[in-house]
């Protein structure tokens, strides 16, 4: 394989066949991840709403770019 740093030799030392994990084993993890994603999304929307409605006053010379 060639990269910007030159050629690299990769030696395969082990091979494992592809496998799948049963849904029952990962169901709770999937629910947790999706719940966290939704909570993050809702929190960001809430903060954007609050920010739009708020009257924010910054000290002179410290106004953020956005």
C-alpha positions, -999 to 999 in steps of 0.1 A, spaced: 0 0 0 13 35 -9 5 66 12 19 101 13 47 87 35 58 60 10 50 23 8 38 2 37 37 -36 40 8 -50 59 11 -86 71 -21 -105 79 -15 -126 110 -51 -137 117 -84 -140 100 -119 -142 115 -150 -149 94 -176 -122 94 -204 -128 119 -235 -111 132 -247 -105 168 -282 -116 175 -306 -87 180 -316 -98 214 -280 -93 226 -277 -58 213 -313 -45 217 -307 -27 250 -275 -10 236 -293 1 205 -322 16 226 -296 34 248 -277 49 219 -309 60 200 -323 75 232 -291 94 239 -290 107 203 -326 119 205 -320 136 239 -290 154 225 -310 165 194 -339 178 216 -315 196 239 -298 213 210 -331 224 196 -342 237 230 -310 257 235 -313 272 200 -349 282 208 -339 298 241 -309 315 224 -332 330 197 -357 343 223 -330 356 248 -316 391 248 -279 384 252 -256 413 261 -218 408 257 -192 430 272 -175 453 246 -151 435 224 -162 400 233 -191 394 208 -188 358 195 -185 352 157 -218 334 152 
